[in-house]
Structure formats: C-alpha cells, structure tokens
Amino acid sequence: MFLIIALICIIYHSAAADTQEVQESQQYYRISMVSSHENPGSPALFVHGESPVWDPELQSLYFVDVRDSNVHRLDYVSGKIYTKHINYGEVNVVSLVASSHRLLIAVRSSLYLLDWAIAGDAALRLLTTVDVGLPDNVISEGKPDAEGRFWTGTRGPQTGDDVVPDKATFYSVEQERFTQPRIQLRPVSVSNGIVWSLNNTVLYYIDSPTQKIEAFDFDLQRGDLSGRRTVIDITTIGYEDAIPYGMTIDSSGNLWIALMFGGTVLHVDPDTRQLVFGYKLPVSRVTSVCWGGPNLDELFVTTARDNLDAAAEPLGGAIFTIRGTGSRGVEPHTFRFDNADFY
C-alpha cells in the first residue's frame, strides 16, 4: 500500500469526529491523504493539484501542480512521489499516450509530448498550440476519447480567482491533423470536466462559470457533438457559491464532480439528473477527481491552496483518497499518436 495518513473523519454536513469511518444516509466511507515518502507523518501539499490520471500499467497516479509547473507521479506501492519540472510555464494537464512511455501535457496554450527519462527542455516535443494570438489564454482541461482523439479546452485571461468570460474555446485534436485543432465550441469561459458515457454516445462537459454539467450527443467515429442540454445545475441543489471543476465517471455510468469553492465531491446520476451523495472534504478548493488503485475503487481527489491563507486551510493542496463509496471506475482512455516515442 502506498503511504497515507488517515484523516480525522468528518460527517457530511456535520462536525469532525474522532473516528476513521463516516456515516451519512447509511453510507460508510473513509477519507485519507497522500503523505510524502520523505515525511510519512505529514500530508504532501501542492499549490494547485490538477488533472489526476491513473496509469494501470505502472500502478501510479499522475497529476500536475499548475502553479509550480510540475508533473508528478505517485507510485502506489512505494508511496514515492517523482517530480518533473517544466520550465515553459503553467502546466494544467497530463494524459497517457497509447503504446508509449511518453505523456501528453499541456503547458500554457500548447500540447507537448513529455519523455520523463530525458532531462531538461529536451524532454518536450511540441505538438500544437491553440488560441493563437491570445497570449493570456491557457489550456484548462483535456482528456482523450475512446478513439484516441484529445479533447481540450482553454480558459480566458485570469486575475486572482476571476476569469474574463467567453474568451476561450473547446477543441479536439487528432493525429491525422494534430497541427490543426478542430473547434468544437466557441465561446466558452473555462473548459473543465470532460468525460464520456460508458457506451461513448454522450460527452459530458463543464464550462465552470455556468455552474452546470452539460451533455452532448457524441458521434465517436466522426468526433461530432450535437444536442446540447443540461444534466444538472449545481445552484439548484444547494451549491450556489461553488463552481464545478474536474469530473470522472464510474462503472455504473454515474458522474463524480469536484466543486471548487464548495469543498465537496458530488456523486450524480446523469440519467435521473439527481444528486446521489456529496462527499465533504476539509478544504474549499477541490479541483479534480479520478479513480485509481489496483481495483479502481479508490477516488483520488486533487485540491488547491493558491490565494488562500494557509492557517485557515492547512490541508489545502493535499491529495485525498475516498474509499468505501461502493463504486469503482473504468480505465482511462489514451491519446493515439503512432510512434510517439520517436516523434
């Protein structure tokens, strides 16, 4: 088992309790934090954790620290955290590449292949750049679909926590035309939460400032979107001050959504458009989620502490795991780029 420290358990919407189990609506679950292998008694803290993705082959969790421009790999068995610093600027996304030891990462508004084994800037190979001519825009989210296309979106200029609305775009990138990203939606404000239904006929998507989780009919072969509609508006279920961010799906087709400024992970049934459960964390800035672990039944949750008083939220920036949810995930899709190791 990788190194963790147990979190003092919290009852959803209640005070902390001195136990490691939580009960709400007859549901028990356990929340822990990833510790540093150098200091097992303390949580590993990052400025702005994002984009967690589970690598089933390496039994590792990849994620980024946006503000420190780092890509991290947590080895599940040893608990060791390996770090690759990127000198080019803000790193928002990391994704697996099919049949390759390289990774796909987003640095500011560009996509690169990253070779972990190579030192320095030589580790990066530029694929493409989006939002050309908009130097203050950055890629905010990205994931591959089942055909290996990479879907990625940007956010507009940001000052503190505020983003200029309607200045960004949602794209798809595929190998055959990787230097010419295809515009899928424009304008958007902050692309987040990209995930597909289990049968690949629906794309779920979040433009964070709308406070909505939306769905599109999805043509897997053509990569086309249609039939835009709202799955759930979080302001109607008691989260008026929160913003939906990262999102994943479980093996039953339910959505799991990180709430920035809401300190919660939502479990939502997209078919009934109902909230199943809310998992409260002891931090306000919950950024993203993914399933991992040997059985894909552990929910990894990234958080942030940028623009926060550390004394007010000492656990901000920790990587949490939620176990005992009764759910499990599915393996992530990978970006298809033939001969990526030799590009």
C-alpha positions as CSV (number, residue, x, y, z in Angstrom):
1,M,0.0,0.0,0.0
2,F,1.3,3.5,-0.8
3,L,1.9,5.8,2.2
4,I,-1.0,7.7,3.5
5,I,-2.0,9.3,6.7
6,A,-5.5,8.9,7.9
7,L,-7.7,12.0,8.1
8,I,-9.8,12.7,11.2
9,C,-13.1,11.7,9.8
10,I,-15.8,14.2,9.0
11,I,-19.5,13.5,8.9
12,Y,-21.1,15.1,5.8
13,H,-22.5,18.5,6.8
14,S,-21.6,17.8,10.5
15,A,-18.7,18.4,12.9
16,A,-15.5,16.3,12.9
17,A,-15.5,13.1,14.8
18,D,-12.6,11.1,16.2
19,T,-13.1,8.0,14.0
20,Q,-11.9,6.8,10.7
21,E,-15.4,5.9,9.4
22,V,-18.1,8.3,8.2
23,Q,-21.8,7.6,8.2
24,E,-24.4,9.6,6.3
25,S,-27.6,8.1,5.0
26,Q,-26.4,4.6,6.0
27,Q,-23.3,5.0,3.8
28,Y,-19.8,4.5,5.3
29,Y,-16.7,5.7,3.6
30,R,-13.1,6.6,4.5
31,I,-11.1,9.7,3.6
32,S,-7.3,9.7,3.7
33,M,-4.5,12.0,2.5
34,V,-1.4,11.1,0.5
35,S,1.7,11.6,2.5
36,S,5.2,12.5,1.4
37,H,7.5,9.4,1.3
38,E,10.2,11.7,2.9
39,N,7.8,12.6,5.7
40,P,5.2,9.9,6.2
41,G,3.6,11.7,9.1
42,S,2.6,14.8,7.1
43,P,0.4,15.2,4.0
44,A,2.1,16.1,0.8
45,L,0.9,19.5,-0.2
46,F,0.9,21.2,-3.6
47,V,-0.1,24.7,-4.6
48,H,-2.7,23.7,-7.2
49,G,-3.1,20.0,-7.8
50,E,-5.0,19.1,-11.0
51,S,-5.6,16.6,-13.8
52,P,-5.2,13.3,-11.9
53,V,-5.0,10.2,-14.2
54,W,-4.4,6.6,-13.2
55,D,-1.8,4.6,-15.0
56,P,-2.9,0.9,-14.6
57,E,0.4,-0.4,-16.1
58,L,2.7,1.4,-13.7
59,Q,0.1,1.4,-10.8
60,S,0.7,5.1,-10.4
61,L,-1.2,8.3,-10.2
62,Y,0.0,11.2,-12.4
63,F,-1.1,14.7,-11.6
64,V,0.1,18.3,-12.1
65,D,0.8,21.2,-9.8
66,V,-0.3,24.1,-12.0
67,R,1.4,26.9,-10.2
68,D,4.7,25.2,-9.6
69,S,4.8,23.9,-13.2
70,N,5.4,20.3,-12.1
71,V,4.2,16.9,-13.3
72,H,4.1,14.4,-10.5
73,R,3.9,10.6,-10.4
74,L,2.8,8.9,-7.2
75,D,3.9,5.2,-7.1
76,Y,1.0,3.4,-5.4
77,V,3.1,0.6,-3.9
78,S,6.1,2.6,-2.6
79,G,4.4,5.8,-1.9
80,K,7.2,7.7,-3.5
81,I,6.4,10.9,-5.5
82,Y,8.5,11.6,-8.5
83,T,8.6,15.1,-10.0
84,K,9.3,16.5,-13.4
85,H,9.7,20.3,-13.6
86,I,8.6,22.1,-16.7
87,N,10.4,25.3,-17.5
88,Y,8.0,26.6,-20.1
89,G,5.2,27.8,-17.8
90,E,1.9,26.8,-16.2
91,V,1.2,23.1,-16.6
92,N,-2.5,22.2,-16.4
93,V,-3.0,18.8,-17.9
94,V,-1.3,15.4,-18.1
95,S,-2.6,12.4,-20.0
96,L,-1.5,8.9,-21.0
97,V,-0.4,8.2,-24.6
98,A,-1.3,4.8,-26.2
99,S,1.6,2.3,-26.7
100,S,4.2,4.9,-25.4
101,H,6.2,5.6,-22.4
102,R,5.7,9.3,-23.1
103,L,3.0,11.5,-21.6
104,L,0.9,14.3,-23.2
105,I,0.9,17.5,-21.2
106,A,-0.5,21.0,-21.6
107,V,1.8,23.9,-21.0
108,R,0.1,27.3,-21.2
109,S,-1.7,27.0,-24.6
110,S,0.4,24.3,-26.1
111,L,0.4,20.5,-26.1
112,Y,3.6,18.6,-25.8
113,L,4.8,15.0,-25.6
114,L,6.9,14.6,-22.5
115,D,9.7,12.0,-22.1
116,W,10.2,11.5,-18.4
117,A,13.6,9.9,-18.8
118,I,15.2,12.9,-20.6
119,A,16.5,15.8,-18.6
120,G,15.6,19.4,-19.1
121,D,13.8,21.0,-22.0
122,A,14.9,18.3,-24.4
123,A,12.2,16.1,-22.8
124,L,9.5,18.1,-24.5
125,R,8.2,17.7,-28.1
126,L,5.7,20.4,-29.3
127,L,2.6,19.0,-31.0
128,T,0.3,22.0,-31.4
129,T,-0.8,25.3,-30.0
130,V,-4.4,26.6,-29.5
131,D,-5.9,30.1,-29.0
132,V,-3.1,31.5,-31.2
133,G,-2.9,35.3,-30.8
134,L,-4.4,35.2,-27.3
135,P,-1.3,35.1,-25.1
136,D,-3.2,35.2,-21.8
137,N,-5.3,32.2,-22.5
138,V,-4.2,28.8,-21.2
139,I,-5.4,25.2,-21.6
140,S,-7.5,24.3,-18.6
141,E,-8.6,20.7,-19.2
142,G,-8.0,17.8,-21.6
143,K,-8.8,14.1,-22.0
144,P,-8.7,11.5,-24.8
145,D,-11.8,9.8,-26.2
146,A,-12.2,6.1,-27.0
147,E,-10.8,6.7,-30.5
148,G,-7.7,8.4,-29.1
149,R,-8.6,12.0,-30.1
150,F,-7.6,14.5,-27.4
151,W,-10.3,16.9,-26.3
152,T,-9.0,20.1,-24.7
153,G,-10.3,23.5,-23.8
154,T,-9.0,26.8,-22.7
155,R,-9.8,29.5,-20.2
156,G,-9.6,33.2,-20.8
157,P,-7.4,35.7,-19.0
158,Q,-7.4,35.3,-15.2
159,T,-6.7,37.7,-12.4
160,G,-6.8,36.0,-9.0
161,D,-9.9,33.8,-9.0
162,D,-11.6,35.8,-11.7
163,V,-11.6,34.8,-15.4
164,V,-12.7,37.0,-18.3
165,P,-15.8,35.3,-19.6
166,D,-16.4,34.0,-23.2
167,K,-12.8,34.3,-24.4
168,A,-12.0,30.7,-24.7
169,T,-12.6,27.6,-27.0
170,F,-13.1,23.9,-26.7
171,Y,-11.2,21.8,-29.3
172,S,-10.5,18.3,-30.4
173,V,-7.1,17.1,-31.6
174,E,-6.4,14.0,-33.6
175,Q,-3.2,12.5,-35.0
176,E,-4.0,13.0,-38.7
177,R,-4.4,16.8,-38.3
178,F,-2.7,17.4,-34.9
179,T,-1.3,20.8,-36.0
180,Q,-4.9,21.9,-36.9
181,P,-7.1,21.5,-33.8
182,R,-10.8,21.4,-34.6
183,I,-13.0,24.0,-32.9
184,Q,-15.9,22.2,-31.2
185,L,-17.4,25.0,-29.0
186,R,-16.8,28.8,-29.0
187,P,-17.1,30.9,-27.0
188,V,-16.6,29.2,-23.6
189,S,-15.1,30.6,-20.4
190,V,-13.3,27.8,-18.5
191,S,-13.4,24.3,-20.0
192,N,-13.4,21.5,-17.4
193,G,-14.8,18.1,-16.5
194,I,-14.6,16.2,-19.8
195,V,-15.8,12.6,-19.7
196,W,-17.7,10.2,-21.9
197,S,-20.6,7.8,-21.2
198,L,-19.7,4.2,-21.0
199,N,-21.1,3.5,-24.4
200,N,-19.4,6.6,-25.9
201,T,-22.6,8.1,-27.1
202,V,-22.6,11.1,-24.7
203,L,-19.9,13.7,-23.9
204,Y,-20.3,15.3,-20.5
205,Y,-18.7,18.7,-20.2
206,I,-18.3,21.6,-17.8
207,D,-17.9,25.3,-18.6
208,S,-17.2,26.1,-15.0
209,P,-18.7,29.6,-14.6
210,T,-22.1,28.4,-15.8
211,Q,-22.3,26.1,-12.7
212,K,-23.8,23.4,-14.9
213,I,-22.8,19.9,-16.0
214,E,-23.9,19.6,-19.6
215,A,-24.3,16.7,-22.1
216,F,-23.9,16.4,-25.8
217,D,-24.8,13.6,-28.2
218,F,-21.4,12.2,-29.3
219,D,-20.5,10.6,-32.6
220,L,-17.5,8.5,-31.7
221,Q,-16.4,7.8,-35.3
222,R,-16.7,11.4,-36.6
223,G,-15.9,13.2,-33.4
224,D,-19.1,15.4,-33.7
225,L,-21.2,17.0,-31.0
226,S,-24.9,17.8,-31.1
227,G,-27.9,18.1,-28.8
228,R,-26.5,20.2,-26.0
229,R,-28.5,20.0,-22.8
230,T,-28.1,20.5,-19.0
231,V,-27.7,17.4,-16.8
232,I,-27.6,19.3,-13.5
233,D,-27.3,22.9,-12.4
234,I,-25.5,22.9,-9.0
235,T,-27.2,26.1,-7.9
236,T,-30.5,24.2,-7.7
237,I,-29.1,21.6,-5.3
238,G,-27.6,23.9,-2.6
239,Y,-24.2,24.8,-4.1
240,E,-24.8,28.4,-5.2
241,D,-21.3,29.5,-4.3
242,A,-19.4,26.6,-5.8
243,I,-18.0,26.0,-9.3
244,P,-17.9,22.6,-10.9
245,Y,-14.4,21.7,-12.0
246,G,-12.9,18.2,-12.7
247,M,-15.2,15.2,-13.4
248,T,-15.0,11.5,-13.8
249,I,-17.3,8.6,-14.4
250,D,-17.8,5.3,-12.6
251,S,-18.6,1.8,-13.9
252,S,-22.3,2.4,-13.4
253,G,-22.2,5.5,-15.6
254,N,-22.6,7.9,-12.7
255,L,-20.6,11.2,-12.6
256,W,-18.3,12.4,-9.8
257,I,-17.7,16.1,-9.8
258,A,-15.2,18.2,-7.9
259,L,-16.5,21.5,-6.5
260,M,-14.1,24.4,-6.4
261,F,-15.1,26.7,-3.5
262,G,-17.5,24.0,-2.4
263,G,-15.2,21.6,-0.6
264,T,-17.2,18.7,-1.9
265,V,-17.2,15.8,-4.5
266,L,-20.7,15.3,-5.9
267,H,-21.9,11.8,-7.0
268,V,-24.6,12.4,-9.7
269,D,-26.8,10.1,-11.7
270,P,-26.9,11.7,-15.2
271,D,-29.9,9.7,-16.3
272,T,-32.2,10.8,-13.5
273,R,-30.3,14.2,-13.1
274,Q,-30.3,13.6,-9.4
275,L,-27.7,14.1,-6.7
276,V,-26.8,10.7,-5.2
277,F,-24.4,11.8,-2.5
278,G,-22.0,14.6,-1.5
279,Y,-18.6,13.8,0.0
280,K,-17.4,16.8,2.1
281,L,-13.6,17.5,2.4
282,P,-11.8,19.7,4.9
283,V,-10.7,22.1,2.2
284,S,-12.7,24.5,0.0
285,R,-10.8,24.3,-3.3
286,V,-11.5,20.8,-4.8
287,T,-10.1,20.7,-8.3
288,S,-10.4,17.3,-9.9
289,V,-11.1,13.6,-9.4
290,C,-10.1,10.2,-10.9
291,W,-10.5,6.5,-10.0
292,G,-7.4,4.5,-9.2
293,G,-5.8,1.8,-7.1
294,P,-5.5,-1.9,-8.1
295,N,-9.2,-2.4,-8.2
296,L,-10.1,1.1,-9.5
297,D,-12.2,1.6,-6.4
298,E,-10.3,4.5,-4.8
299,L,-11.3,8.0,-5.7
300,F,-8.3,10.3,-5.9
301,V,-9.1,14.0,-5.3
302,T,-6.8,16.9,-6.0
303,T,-7.1,20.2,-4.2
304,A,-5.5,23.7,-4.3
305,R,-4.3,26.3,-1.8
306,D,-3.3,29.2,-4.1
307,N,-4.7,32.6,-3.0
308,L,-5.5,31.0,0.4
309,D,-4.4,31.7,4.0
310,A,-2.5,28.5,5.0
311,A,-3.6,28.9,8.6
312,A,-7.2,28.9,7.6
313,E,-6.9,25.8,5.4
314,P,-3.8,23.9,6.4
315,L,-4.8,20.9,4.3
316,G,-5.4,22.9,1.1
317,G,-3.3,21.4,-1.7
318,A,-3.4,17.8,-0.3
319,I,-4.3,14.8,-2.5
320,F,-7.1,12.9,-0.8
321,T,-8.4,9.4,-1.4
322,I,-12.0,8.4,-0.7
323,R,-12.6,4.6,-0.2
324,G,-15.7,2.6,0.6
325,T,-18.0,4.5,-1.8
326,G,-19.4,1.3,-3.2
327,S,-18.4,2.5,-6.7
328,R,-15.4,1.9,-8.9
329,G,-14.1,3.5,-12.1
330,V,-13.0,2.4,-15.5
331,E,-9.6,2.6,-17.1
332,P,-8.8,5.9,-18.7
333,H,-8.7,6.4,-22.5
334,T,-5.3,7.2,-24.0
335,F,-4.2,9.6,-26.7
336,R,-3.4,7.9,-30.0
337,F,-0.2,9.2,-31.6
338,D,1.6,6.5,-33.5
339,N,5.3,6.2,-33.0
340,A,5.1,8.8,-30.2
341,D,8.4,7.6,-28.7
342,F,10.2,8.6,-31.9
343,Y,8.5,11.9,-32.6
